[in-house]
Amino acid sequence: MPVLLLFDPVMTQHDPGPGHPESPDRLQAIWRDLSARPVAGSEVATPPQATAEELTRVHDEQYVARILELRGRATQLDADTATSAASVDAALLAAGAGAEAVRRVLDGRAKSAFALVRPPGHHAESTRAMGFCLFNNVAVAAAEAHTHGLSRVLCIDWDVHHGNGTQHSYYGRRDLLFCSTHQYPLYPGTGHESETGKGAGEGFTVNVPLPAGSGDGDYAASFADVLLPIADAYRPELILISAGFDAHRDDPLAGMQVTEDGFAALCGAVKQISDRHCPGRLVLTLEGGYDLRALSRSVRACIEVLAGAEAPPLRPQASRAGHALREIRAAQAPYWGAALG
């Protein structure tokens, strides 16, 4: 079975304005690289647009209607989030790509998938566009999985910014384990380790706020010491990754030091979890990443791992994140103490 890459050039037509970091150049750079040197074992497909039914599983009906009314219009939704004439169609494709990736992985048409999409999604809340995001693509993907009867979906968000929208959608539920590594403090200001869920979802949110300057070793330690043991204990039936690459050392919007090899190592470690628990069911959805060269190289590195290339090993070394990881483990001990040792 191939690694499925979901892409539509319409998503390059979303234009939030001159000088905006979430520019069409991002997806164009990725696609130029993959077109020039296709990854063996990958296959490209065009995603469908998300339906209103798919969107309203995670978004308020009135909010969805308001966004759909913006089709063909240029608007400013907040200081960071704008639309152009093609933005709503792009956002529908981005959300639809996540849902389609889940369907194809679950029915065996793909062994894994990467939704190459924009606008990104993980900041969008049920009634609010924010942080460049209109619809929450990965939350829509998770909701699609739930309609297929899955009750243990794991979402790992390694974007440098906290996935507040995904957390918002599932904070009170236990059918999705949300795990986020992110620079802290940084936009949007959420994602403290004390945010662990509420009600039925208590213990099913795992936030890993890391200090600026954290690099490959710190991220490897975060995964090895916290996220992977918890994921093993959860025994996911499907894994989703909010794959932002703005923690790269060359990214202009943050202050982390991850390399493309570091992202490949994280992808490989998560792939091992998926191979162990859910016969390789793994779906990546593109989030941030604003240095074009770093973004395209990091995306390629992860696709190659999905397609069977040997991933670099995790090399845990908490040179910057040691204190943070102790605090995170303490916050998660009431829920995952046996897994964390």
BALOBA-1460 file (C-alpha; in Angstrom, 3 decimals):
// residues 341
<rec num="1" residu="m" x="0.000" y="0.000" z="0.000"/>
<rec num="2" residu="p" x="1.242" y="3.496" z="-0.766"/>
<rec num="3" residu="v" x="1.813" y="6.491" z="1.441"/>
<rec num="4" residu="l" x="-1.010" y="8.806" z="0.422"/>
<rec num="5" residu="l" x="-0.245" y="12.482" z="-0.210"/>
<rec num="6" residu="l" x="-3.341" y="14.659" z="-0.408"/>
<rec num="7" residu="f" x="-2.904" y="17.903" z="-2.339"/>
<rec num="8" residu="d" x="-4.890" y="20.340" z="-4.464"/>
<rec num="9" residu="p" x="-3.390" y="23.474" z="-6.061"/>
<rec num="10" residu="v" x="-6.504" y="25.414" z="-5.063"/>
<rec num="11" residu="m" x="-5.000" y="25.515" z="-1.569"/>
<rec num="12" residu="t" x="-2.138" y="27.630" z="-2.934"/>
<rec num="13" residu="q" x="-4.678" y="30.285" z="-3.938"/>
<rec num="14" residu="h" x="-5.544" y="31.169" z="-0.348"/>
<rec num="15" residu="d" x="-3.781" y="34.519" z="0.077"/>
<rec num="16" residu="p" x="-3.929" y="36.251" z="3.474"/>
<rec num="17" residu="g" x="-2.086" y="39.282" z="2.125"/>
<rec num="18" residu="p" x="1.312" y="40.730" z="1.223"/>
<rec num="19" residu="g" x="4.053" y="39.842" z="3.691"/>
<rec num="20" residu="h" x="1.887" y="37.378" z="5.609"/>
<rec num="21" residu="p" x="3.986" y="34.418" z="6.826"/>
<rec num="22" residu="e" x="1.270" y="31.864" z="5.953"/>
<rec num="23" residu="s" x="1.763" y="32.565" z="2.247"/>
<rec num="24" residu="p" x="1.028" y="30.461" z="-0.845"/>
<rec num="25" residu="d" x="4.800" y="30.044" z="-1.187"/>
<rec num="26" residu="r" x="4.736" y="27.501" z="1.663"/>
<rec num="27" residu="l" x="2.720" y="24.836" z="-0.130"/>
<rec num="28" residu="q" x="4.252" y="25.740" z="-3.486"/>
<rec num="29" residu="a" x="7.750" y="25.107" z="-2.091"/>
<rec num="30" residu="i" x="6.700" y="21.709" z="-0.746"/>
<rec num="31" residu="w" x="5.048" y="20.744" z="-4.006"/>
<rec num="32" residu="r" x="7.956" y="21.882" z="-6.177"/>
<rec num="33" residu="d" x="10.305" y="19.731" z="-4.145"/>
<rec num="34" residu="l" x="8.081" y="16.647" z="-4.216"/>
<rec num="35" residu="s" x="7.296" y="17.057" z="-7.916"/>
<rec num="36" residu="a" x="10.965" y="17.334" z="-8.824"/>
<rec num="37" residu="r" x="11.936" y="14.315" z="-6.716"/>
<rec num="38" residu="p" x="8.920" y="12.131" z="-5.884"/>
<rec num="39" residu="v" x="9.293" y="9.900" z="-2.853"/>
<rec num="40" residu="a" x="9.234" y="6.251" z="-3.918"/>
<rec num="41" residu="g" x="6.243" y="4.506" z="-2.384"/>
<rec num="42" residu="s" x="4.068" y="7.622" z="-2.257"/>
<rec num="43" residu="e" x="0.932" y="8.340" z="-4.248"/>
<rec num="44" residu="v" x="-0.840" y="11.667" z="-4.771"/>
<rec num="45" residu="a" x="-4.608" y="12.173" z="-4.639"/>
<rec num="46" residu="t" x="-6.915" y="15.170" z="-4.739"/>
<rec num="47" residu="p" x="-8.983" y="15.560" z="-1.566"/>
<rec num="48" residu="p" x="-12.701" y="16.289" z="-1.506"/>
<rec num="49" residu="q" x="-14.045" y="19.392" z="0.169"/>
<rec num="50" residu="a" x="-15.298" y="18.852" z="3.686"/>
<rec num="51" residu="t" x="-19.064" y="18.680" z="3.994"/>
<rec num="52" residu="a" x="-21.099" y="20.748" z="6.417"/>
<rec num="53" residu="e" x="-21.810" y="17.544" z="8.343"/>
<rec num="54" residu="e" x="-18.079" y="16.866" z="8.761"/>
<rec num="55" residu="l" x="-17.360" y="20.435" z="9.853"/>
<rec num="56" residu="t" x="-20.189" y="20.681" z="12.364"/>
<rec num="57" residu="r" x="-18.908" y="17.656" z="14.250"/>
<rec num="58" residu="v" x="-16.330" y="20.043" z="15.741"/>
<rec num="59" residu="h" x="-17.530" y="23.540" z="14.775"/>
<rec num="60" residu="d" x="-20.715" y="25.402" z="15.689"/>
<rec num="61" residu="e" x="-23.269" y="25.425" z="12.851"/>
<rec num="62" residu="q" x="-23.561" y="29.208" z="12.884"/>
<rec num="63" residu="y" x="-19.788" y="29.570" z="12.757"/>
<rec num="64" residu="v" x="-19.565" y="27.260" z="9.735"/>
<rec num="65" residu="a" x="-22.320" y="29.244" z="8.004"/>
<rec num="66" residu="r" x="-20.475" y="32.518" z="8.679"/>
<rec num="67" residu="i" x="-17.249" y="31.192" z="7.167"/>
<rec num="68" residu="l" x="-19.039" y="29.791" z="4.131"/>
<rec num="69" residu="e" x="-20.604" y="33.215" z="3.542"/>
<rec num="70" residu="l" x="-17.074" y="34.596" z="3.055"/>
<rec num="71" residu="r" x="-16.556" y="32.560" z="-0.123"/>
<rec num="72" residu="g" x="-15.181" y="34.849" z="-2.819"/>
<rec num="73" residu="r" x="-14.496" y="37.691" z="-0.371"/>
<rec num="74" residu="a" x="-11.392" y="39.236" z="1.152"/>
<rec num="75" residu="t" x="-11.869" y="39.826" z="4.880"/>
<rec num="76" residu="q" x="-9.826" y="40.303" z="8.049"/>
<rec num="77" residu="l" x="-11.073" y="37.989" z="10.790"/>
<rec num="78" residu="d" x="-8.511" y="38.964" z="13.416"/>
<rec num="79" residu="a" x="-5.054" y="40.520" z="13.500"/>
<rec num="80" residu="d" x="-3.478" y="37.320" z="12.122"/>
<rec num="81" residu="t" x="-6.223" y="35.647" z="10.123"/>
<rec num="82" residu="a" x="-7.484" y="36.892" z="6.766"/>
<rec num="83" residu="t" x="-9.284" y="35.516" z="3.734"/>
<rec num="84" residu="s" x="-9.098" y="36.110" z="0.001"/>
<rec num="85" residu="a" x="-11.488" y="35.054" z="-2.745"/>
<rec num="86" residu="a" x="-10.239" y="31.440" z="-2.761"/>
<rec num="87" residu="s" x="-9.710" y="30.996" z="0.985"/>
<rec num="88" residu="v" x="-12.969" y="29.273" z="1.884"/>
<rec num="89" residu="d" x="-12.562" y="26.711" z="-0.892"/>
<rec num="90" residu="a" x="-8.972" y="26.122" z="0.266"/>
<rec num="91" residu="a" x="-10.121" y="25.691" z="3.869"/>
<rec num="92" residu="l" x="-12.824" y="23.221" z="2.823"/>
<rec num="93" residu="l" x="-10.214" y="21.191" z="0.949"/>
<rec num="94" residu="a" x="-7.813" y="21.320" z="3.910"/>
<rec num="95" residu="a" x="-10.458" y="19.983" z="6.290"/>
<rec num="96" residu="g" x="-11.671" y="17.482" z="3.719"/>
<rec num="97" residu="a" x="-8.128" y="16.183" z="3.217"/>
<rec num="98" residu="g" x="-7.844" y="15.207" z="6.865"/>
<rec num="99" residu="a" x="-11.141" y="13.338" z="6.817"/>
<rec num="100" residu="e" x="-10.297" y="11.624" z="3.515"/>
<rec num="101" residu="a" x="-6.882" y="10.586" z="4.814"/>
<rec num="102" residu="v" x="-8.538" y="8.909" z="7.785"/>
<rec num="103" residu="r" x="-11.034" y="7.094" z="5.580"/>
<rec num="104" residu="r" x="-8.350" y="5.751" z="3.260"/>
<rec num="105" residu="v" x="-6.078" y="4.632" z="6.072"/>
<rec num="106" residu="l" x="-8.912" y="2.926" z="7.918"/>
<rec num="107" residu="d" x="-10.251" y="1.078" z="4.879"/>
<rec num="108" residu="g" x="-6.800" y="-0.075" z="3.812"/>
<rec num="109" residu="r" x="-6.370" y="1.987" z="0.638"/>
<rec num="110" residu="a" x="-3.289" y="3.666" z="2.159"/>
<rec num="111" residu="k" x="-0.859" y="2.510" z="4.812"/>
<rec num="112" residu="s" x="-0.378" y="6.091" z="6.036"/>
<rec num="113" residu="a" x="-1.096" y="9.579" z="4.767"/>
<rec num="114" residu="f" x="0.127" y="13.166" z="4.780"/>
<rec num="115" residu="a" x="-2.429" y="15.909" z="4.104"/>
<rec num="116" residu="l" x="-0.420" y="18.702" z="2.456"/>
<rec num="117" residu="v" x="-2.795" y="21.533" z="3.212"/>
<rec num="118" residu="r" x="-3.289" y="25.174" z="3.949"/>
<rec num="119" residu="p" x="-4.699" y="27.105" z="5.667"/>
<rec num="120" residu="p" x="-3.541" y="25.274" z="8.783"/>
<rec num="121" residu="g" x="-6.100" y="24.349" z="11.397"/>
<rec num="122" residu="h" x="-5.011" y="23.619" z="14.946"/>
<rec num="123" residu="h" x="-5.777" y="27.082" z="16.363"/>
<rec num="124" residu="a" x="-9.383" y="27.170" z="15.086"/>
<rec num="125" residu="e" x="-11.880" y="26.709" z="17.913"/>
<rec num="126" residu="s" x="-15.503" y="25.684" z="17.586"/>
<rec num="127" residu="t" x="-16.734" y="29.258" z="17.066"/>
<rec num="128" residu="r" x="-13.544" y="31.165" z="16.311"/>
<rec num="129" residu="a" x="-10.997" y="31.519" z="13.525"/>
<rec num="130" residu="m" x="-7.559" y="32.446" z="14.801"/>
<rec num="131" residu="g" x="-3.844" y="31.979" z="14.272"/>
<rec num="132" residu="f" x="-4.109" y="31.721" z="10.438"/>
<rec num="133" residu="c" x="-6.735" y="28.934" z="10.824"/>
<rec num="134" residu="l" x="-10.356" y="28.786" z="9.634"/>
<rec num="135" residu="f" x="-11.393" y="25.165" z="10.244"/>
<rec num="136" residu="n" x="-9.630" y="22.719" z="12.554"/>
<rec num="137" residu="n" x="-8.395" y="20.150" z="10.061"/>
<rec num="138" residu="v" x="-7.019" y="17.611" z="12.532"/>
<rec num="139" residu="a" x="-10.098" y="17.837" z="14.770"/>
<rec num="140" residu="v" x="-12.291" y="17.160" z="11.735"/>
<rec num="141" residu="a" x="-10.063" y="14.164" z="10.969"/>
<rec num="142" residu="a" x="-10.451" y="12.864" z="14.524"/>
<rec num="143" residu="a" x="-14.217" y="13.268" z="14.357"/>
<rec num="144" residu="e" x="-14.240" y="11.256" z="11.121"/>
<rec num="145" residu="a" x="-12.388" y="8.470" z="12.901"/>
<rec num="146" residu="h" x="-14.972" y="8.483" z="15.660"/>
<rec num="147" residu="t" x="-17.778" y="7.964" z="13.128"/>
<rec num="148" residu="h" x="-15.997" y="4.726" z="12.139"/>
<rec num="149" residu="g" x="-16.291" y="3.433" z="15.694"/>
<rec num="150" residu="l" x="-12.819" y="4.272" z="17.010"/>
<rec num="151" residu="s" x="-12.710" y="5.211" z="20.685"/>
<rec num="152" residu="r" x="-8.941" y="5.707" z="21.197"/>
<rec num="153" residu="v" x="-7.510" y="8.271" z="18.802"/>
<rec num="154" residu="l" x="-4.129" y="9.782" z="19.594"/>
<rec num="155" residu="c" x="-3.305" y="13.273" z="18.326"/>
<rec num="156" residu="i" x="0.292" y="14.469" z="18.639"/>
<rec num="157" residu="d" x="0.860" y="18.150" z="17.859"/>
<rec num="158" residu="w" x="4.533" y="19.061" z="17.411"/>
<rec num="159" residu="d" x="3.901" y="22.506" z="15.920"/>
<rec num="160" residu="v" x="5.865" y="25.152" z="17.823"/>
<rec num="161" residu="h" x="2.589" y="26.823" z="18.844"/>
<rec num="162" residu="h" x="0.119" y="25.143" z="21.177"/>
<rec num="163" residu="g" x="-2.856" y="23.539" z="19.427"/>
<rec num="164" residu="n" x="-5.442" y="25.385" z="21.456"/>
<rec num="165" residu="g" x="-8.247" y="24.668" z="19.003"/>
<rec num="166" residu="t" x="-7.773" y="20.914" z="19.080"/>
<rec num="167" residu="q" x="-7.522" y="20.987" z="22.862"/>
<rec num="168" residu="h" x="-10.675" y="23.121" z="22.976"/>
<rec num="169" residu="s" x="-12.633" y="20.611" z="20.876"/>
<rec num="170" residu="y" x="-11.697" y="17.548" z="22.937"/>
<rec num="171" residu="y" x="-10.877" y="18.857" z="26.410"/>
<rec num="172" residu="g" x="-13.860" y="17.149" z="28.001"/>
<rec num="173" residu="r" x="-13.587" y="13.855" z="26.115"/>
<rec num="174" residu="r" x="-11.546" y="10.679" z="26.464"/>
<rec num="175" residu="d" x="-11.898" y="9.314" z="22.917"/>
<rec num="176" residu="l" x="-8.974" y="11.504" z="21.863"/>
<rec num="177" residu="l" x="-5.685" y="11.752" z="23.722"/>
<rec num="178" residu="f" x="-4.249" y="15.147" z="22.814"/>
<rec num="179" residu="c" x="-0.492" y="15.599" z="23.263"/>
<rec num="180" residu="s" x="1.217" y="18.871" z="22.387"/>
<rec num="181" residu="t" x="4.871" y="19.903" z="22.439"/>
<rec num="182" residu="h" x="5.269" y="23.659" z="22.029"/>
<rec num="183" residu="q" x="7.408" y="26.634" z="22.886"/>
<rec num="184" residu="y" x="6.130" y="28.285" z="26.038"/>
<rec num="185" residu="p" x="5.422" y="31.104" z="26.540"/>
<rec num="186" residu="l" x="4.399" y="31.868" z="22.970"/>
<rec num="187" residu="y" x="1.220" y="32.470" z="20.993"/>
<rec num="188" residu="p" x="-1.569" y="31.656" z="21.796"/>
<rec num="189" residu="g" x="-0.574" y="31.555" z="25.487"/>
<rec num="190" residu="t" x="-2.281" y="28.261" z="26.311"/>
<rec num="191" residu="g" x="-0.729" y="24.850" z="26.877"/>
<rec num="192" residu="h" x="0.561" y="24.942" z="30.460"/>
<rec num="193" residu="e" x="1.264" y="21.487" z="31.888"/>
<rec num="194" residu="s" x="-1.571" y="21.999" z="34.388"/>
<rec num="195" residu="e" x="-4.091" y="21.865" z="31.507"/>
<rec num="196" residu="t" x="-4.885" y="18.157" z="31.618"/>
<rec num="197" residu="g" x="-8.562" y="17.951" z="30.603"/>
<rec num="198" residu="k" x="-11.843" y="18.194" z="32.453"/>
<rec num="199" residu="g" x="-14.758" y="15.940" z="33.332"/>
<rec num="200" residu="a" x="-14.672" y="12.726" z="31.327"/>
<rec num="201" residu="g" x="-11.569" y="14.056" z="29.556"/>
<rec num="202" residu="e" x="-9.482" y="14.609" z="32.671"/>
<rec num="203" residu="g" x="-6.047" y="13.132" z="32.060"/>
<rec num="204" residu="f" x="-6.479" y="12.969" z="28.293"/>
<rec num="205" residu="t" x="-4.689" y="16.228" z="27.535"/>
<rec num="206" residu="v" x="-0.899" y="16.121" z="27.814"/>
<rec num="207" residu="n" x="0.820" y="19.463" z="27.381"/>
<rec num="208" residu="v" x="4.599" y="19.623" z="27.057"/>
<rec num="209" residu="p" x="5.557" y="23.308" z="27.215"/>
<rec num="210" residu="l" x="9.246" y="23.704" z="26.369"/>
<rec num="211" residu="p" x="11.583" y="26.674" z="26.799"/>
<rec num="212" residu="a" x="12.903" y="28.641" z="23.849"/>
<rec num="213" residu="g" x="16.098" y="27.166" z="22.468"/>
<rec num="214" residu="s" x="14.988" y="23.542" z="22.827"/>
<rec num="215" residu="g" x="16.413" y="21.367" z="20.074"/>
<rec num="216" residu="d" x="16.468" y="17.800" z="18.801"/>
<rec num="217" residu="g" x="17.673" y="16.350" z="22.106"/>
<rec num="218" residu="d" x="15.028" y="18.171" z="24.151"/>
<rec num="219" residu="y" x="12.246" y="17.057" z="21.826"/>
<rec num="220" residu="a" x="13.600" y="13.510" z="21.839"/>
<rec num="221" residu="a" x="13.594" y="13.576" z="25.643"/>
<rec num="222" residu="s" x="10.016" y="14.897" z="25.667"/>
<rec num="223" residu="f" x="8.918" y="11.984" z="23.522"/>
<rec num="224" residu="a" x="11.021" y="9.314" z="25.235"/>
<rec num="225" residu="d" x="10.260" y="10.435" z="28.815"/>
<rec num="226" residu="v" x="6.616" y="11.516" z="28.501"/>
<rec num="227" residu="l" x="4.710" y="11.134" z="25.245"/>
<rec num="228" residu="l" x="5.731" y="7.700" z="24.031"/>
<rec num="229" residu="p" x="5.172" y="5.890" z="27.368"/>
<rec num="230" residu="i" x="1.737" y="7.521" z="27.651"/>
<rec num="231" residu="a" x="0.927" y="6.619" z="24.035"/>
<rec num="232" residu="d" x="1.899" y="2.998" z="24.667"/>
<rec num="233" residu="a" x="-0.366" y="2.883" z="27.707"/>
<rec num="234" residu="y" x="-3.253" y="4.434" z="25.740"/>
<rec num="235" residu="r" x="-2.957" y="1.835" z="22.934"/>
<rec num="236" residu="p" x="-4.294" y="4.056" z="20.125"/>
<rec num="237" residu="e" x="-6.411" y="2.716" z="17.289"/>
<rec num="238" residu="l" x="-5.285" y="5.588" z="15.032"/>
<rec num="239" residu="i" x="-2.624" y="8.284" z="15.329"/>
<rec num="240" residu="l" x="-2.954" y="11.797" z="13.948"/>
<rec num="241" residu="i" x="-0.058" y="14.260" z="13.871"/>
<rec num="242" residu="s" x="-0.521" y="18.014" z="13.665"/>
<rec num="243" residu="a" x="2.716" y="18.330" z="11.737"/>
<rec num="244" residu="g" x="3.953" y="21.873" z="12.075"/>
<rec num="245" residu="f" x="7.598" y="22.496" z="11.279"/>
<rec num="246" residu="d" x="8.011" y="25.945" z="12.823"/>
<rec num="247" residu="a" x="10.092" y="24.525" z="15.682"/>
<rec num="248" residu="h" x="12.879" y="24.269" z="13.080"/>
<rec num="249" residu="r" x="16.019" y="26.210" z="13.950"/>
<rec num="250" residu="d" x="15.655" y="28.342" z="10.784"/>
<rec num="251" residu="d" x="12.020" y="29.318" z="11.332"/>
<rec num="252" residu="p" x="11.402" y="33.068" z="11.720"/>
<rec num="253" residu="l" x="8.330" y="32.886" z="13.980"/>
<rec num="254" residu="a" x="9.754" y="31.066" z="16.995"/>
<rec num="255" residu="g" x="12.944" y="30.259" z="18.862"/>
<rec num="256" residu="m" x="13.448" y="26.505" z="18.782"/>
<rec num="257" residu="q" x="16.400" y="24.546" z="17.369"/>
<rec num="258" residu="v" x="14.914" y="21.399" z="15.810"/>
<rec num="259" residu="t" x="16.395" y="20.108" z="12.524"/>
<rec num="260" residu="e" x="14.813" y="18.134" z="9.709"/>
<rec num="261" residu="d" x="16.571" y="15.038" z="11.092"/>
<rec num="262" residu="g" x="14.970" y="15.813" z="14.438"/>
<rec num="263" residu="f" x="11.504" y="15.848" z="12.862"/>
<rec num="264" residu="a" x="12.267" y="12.619" z="11.014"/>
<rec num="265" residu="a" x="13.268" y="11.020" z="14.314"/>
<rec num="266" residu="l" x="9.993" y="12.113" z="15.929"/>
<rec num="267" residu="c" x="8.037" y="10.783" z="12.959"/>
<rec num="268" residu="g" x="9.882" y="7.480" z="13.165"/>
<rec num="269" residu="a" x="9.186" y="7.153" z="16.884"/>
<rec num="270" residu="v" x="5.469" y="7.791" z="16.370"/>
<rec num="271" residu="k" x="5.420" y="5.359" z="13.444"/>
<rec num="272" residu="q" x="6.758" y="2.672" z="15.785"/>
<rec num="273" residu="i" x="3.845" y="3.351" z="18.156"/>
<rec num="274" residu="s" x="1.384" y="3.068" z="15.262"/>
<rec num="275" residu="d" x="3.005" y="-0.159" z="14.045"/>
<rec num="276" residu="r" x="2.765" y="-1.569" z="17.553"/>
<rec num="277" residu="h" x="-0.843" y="-0.702" z="18.312"/>
<rec num="278" residu="c" x="-2.851" y="0.139" z="15.195"/>
<rec num="279" residu="p" x="-1.212" y="-1.611" z="12.181"/>
<rec num="280" residu="g" x="0.478" y="1.549" z="10.925"/>
<rec num="281" residu="r" x="-2.598" y="3.783" z="10.887"/>
<rec num="282" residu="l" x="-0.887" y="7.168" z="10.872"/>
<rec num="283" residu="v" x="-2.095" y="10.459" z="9.363"/>
<rec num="284" residu="l" x="-0.073" y="13.682" z="9.284"/>
<rec num="285" residu="t" x="-1.728" y="17.035" z="8.613"/>
<rec num="286" residu="l" x="0.400" y="20.063" z="7.771"/>
<rec num="287" residu="e" x="0.273" y="22.945" z="10.219"/>
<rec num="288" residu="g" x="2.954" y="25.671" z="10.461"/>
<rec num="289" residu="g" x="6.473" y="26.126" z="9.127"/>
<rec num="290" residu="y" x="7.563" y="29.426" z="7.627"/>
<rec num="291" residu="d" x="11.117" y="29.019" z="6.361"/>
<rec num="292" residu="l" x="10.533" y="27.557" z="2.913"/>
<rec num="293" residu="r" x="13.704" y="25.501" z="2.681"/>
<rec num="294" residu="a" x="13.385" y="24.111" z="6.203"/>
<rec num="295" residu="l" x="9.697" y="23.373" z="5.638"/>
<rec num="296" residu="s" x="10.119" y="21.471" z="2.374"/>
<rec num="297" residu="r" x="13.098" y="19.498" z="3.700"/>
<rec num="298" residu="s" x="11.275" y="18.564" z="6.904"/>
<rec num="299" residu="v" x="8.133" y="17.484" z="5.062"/>
<rec num="300" residu="r" x="10.221" y="15.339" z="2.715"/>
<rec num="301" residu="a" x="12.092" y="13.780" z="5.640"/>
<rec num="302" residu="c" x="8.820" y="12.701" z="7.262"/>
<rec num="303" residu="i" x="7.333" y="11.354" z="4.021"/>
<rec num="304" residu="e" x="10.460" y="9.293" z="3.456"/>
<rec num="305" residu="v" x="10.085" y="7.789" z="6.932"/>
<rec num="306" residu="l" x="6.441" y="6.972" z="6.236"/>
<rec num="307" residu="a" x="7.521" y="5.308" z="2.989"/>
<rec num="308" residu="g" x="9.956" y="3.033" z="4.778"/>
<rec num="309" residu="a" x="13.252" y="4.901" z="5.075"/>
<rec num="310" residu="e" x="15.082" y="4.289" z="8.323"/>
<rec num="311" residu="a" x="14.416" y="7.164" z="10.689"/>
<rec num="312" residu="p" x="17.243" y="8.748" z="12.667"/>
<rec num="313" residu="p" x="17.178" y="7.432" z="16.235"/>
<rec num="314" residu="l" x="15.832" y="9.523" z="19.072"/>
<rec num="315" residu="r" x="18.767" y="10.896" z="21.055"/>
<rec num="316" residu="p" x="17.230" y="12.232" z="24.279"/>
<rec num="317" residu="q" x="19.242" y="15.008" z="25.871"/>
<rec num="318" residu="a" x="17.257" y="17.526" z="27.901"/>
<rec num="319" residu="s" x="19.855" y="20.276" z="27.806"/>
<rec num="320" residu="r" x="17.209" y="23.011" z="27.961"/>
<rec num="321" residu="a" x="14.054" y="21.172" z="28.973"/>
<rec num="322" residu="g" x="15.092" y="19.179" z="32.033"/>
<rec num="323" residu="h" x="13.182" y="21.260" z="34.592"/>
<rec num="324" residu="a" x="10.141" y="21.514" z="32.315"/>
<rec num="325" residu="l" x="10.011" y="17.747" z="31.854"/>
<rec num="326" residu="r" x="10.083" y="17.157" z="35.600"/>
<rec num="327" residu="e" x="7.112" y="19.509" z="35.999"/>
<rec num="328" residu="i" x="5.250" y="17.832" z="33.138"/>
<rec num="329" residu="r" x="5.794" y="14.343" z="34.535"/>
<rec num="330" residu="a" x="4.508" y="15.526" z="37.910"/>
<rec num="331" residu="a" x="1.374" y="16.983" z="36.297"/>
<rec num="332" residu="q" x="0.677" y="13.715" z="34.450"/>
<rec num="333" residu="a" x="1.550" y="11.343" z="37.305"/>
<rec num="334" residu="p" x="-2.024" y="11.180" z="38.674"/>
<rec num="335" residu="y" x="-3.225" y="9.854" z="35.323"/>
<rec num="336" residu="w" x="-0.273" y="8.062" z="33.743"/>
<rec num="337" residu="g" x="2.019" y="7.392" z="36.683"/>
<rec num="338" residu="a" x="2.346" y="3.685" z="35.979"/>
<rec num="339" residu="a" x="3.422" y="4.380" z="32.403"/>
<rec num="340" residu="l" x="5.859" y="7.112" z="33.397"/>
<rec num="341" residu="g" x="7.548" y="4.972" z="36.068"/>
